[in-house]
Amino acid sequence: MAESKAPDSTRRSEKSRRAIYAAALSLVGEVGYAKTTIEGIAARAGVGKQTIYRWWPSKAAVLLEAFLDLGEQAAEAAGGADSDYEIPDTGDLAADLKVVLRATVDELNDPTFEAPTRALAAEGIVDAKIGAQYAEKLLEPQAALYVRRLRAAQEAGTVRDDIDPRTAMELLTGPILHRWLLRTLPLTHDYADSLVDYTLNGLAPRH
Amino acid sequence: MAESKAPDSTRRSEKSRRAIYAAALSLVGEVGYAKTTIEGIAARAGVGKQTIYRWWPSKAAVLLEAFLDLGEQAAEAAGGADSDYEIPDTGDLAADLKVVLRATVDELNDPTFEAPTRALAAEGIVDAKIGAQYAEKLLEPQAALYVRRLRAAQEAGTVRDDIDPRTAMELLTGPILHRWLLRTLPLTHDYADSLVDYTLNGLAPRH
């Protein structure tokens, strides 16, 4: 009896956690960050308010974790063992970067992500503290993947030694953010491919 | 008497308009977009609510115009005759782009711009209608300047003919938006210069 209690309770906790994540993401997408409350999340998830307060210190913390979890699930669904995830290194830098940027484009075009991603990004833009958490937990780990792949390319001689990999990463991902956030033009695979080609080869003619 | 009335009223209107712009920008910076109201703007500007409703259909319209006006004033202060403003064409594309990107960095680092720019950008991210106005009135005219300068460079042979100038523009400005919005690393003149050099020359070695 005593032995079976722990797994049951773990299963129940896991189920509540999933329900809370789902409720948080759907609510923030529907009513925005400001109007999303712990009470609202609890009601939609069918758990007590205290359950949420026991696990997370704030609304921002719930949302950020829900969001990280969404990303992890997407990475797992895409076949990555996500804690070990790296940008592929087939030796063809352009092809490897295109795989990753196309996947990023697909993710940003996925309606499941759209509303909560926008809500969280908007909050991070005006609230420096949430922005810092967002950057630390979400962006920096992604940036590190690019930096590692670009360093490997420098060692292989396909990227110049004087290039700062971090700035190079922003050249690849900044335009996608620009187009997505500002909704100026569609985000397509062709666009992702162009960004890689332009970034690697430059705008100036090669003689 | 009758002749002097029109200029006086124009002057008064202009003074009210300036006060309303200033009130709108300071309020949105302090309390955010959602909590900024026409009533609050009117009270701070020392005008009647009806004065605002006579000139603008909505809060979003007031803010967008206040914001455009701020940009125009900055452009005028920087010495540009702003309706005719173009990116300089000295024949040295890298130098010309660095002038513009450094000015953009300075503007984004200016505390006068910081809070209202963030508030408006955040609102545009979650509200597609405001985002579209923001893009149409603010971003597209700026994008057109880059496109014209890059087309001139294509004619001069310093940019490849197969480059899409619009995508090239996003390569230059996207990383700045990325760094500013996400507050990952400082925005400096050196960074602006690197973006121009990387974009024009590419990451791959030139043989």
Interface residues (C-beta under 8 A of the other chain):
Chain A: G32 A34 R118 A119 A121 A122 E123 G124 I125 V126 A128 G131 A132 Y134 A135 L139 E140 A143 L150 A153 G157 T158 V159 R160 I163 D164 R166 T167 A168 E170 L171 T173 G174 P175 I176 L177 H178 R179 L181 L182 R183 T184 L185 Y191 S194 L195 Y198 T199 L200 N201 G202 L203 A204 P205 R206
Chain B: G32 A34 R118 A119 A121 A122 E123 G124 I125 V126 A128 G131 A132 Y134 A135 L139 E140 A143 L150 A153 G157 T158 V159 R160 I163 D164 R166 T167 A168 E170 L171 T173 G174 P175 I176 L177 H178 R179 L181 L182 R183 T184 L185 Y191 S194 L195 Y198 T199 L200 N201 G202 L203 A204 P205 R206
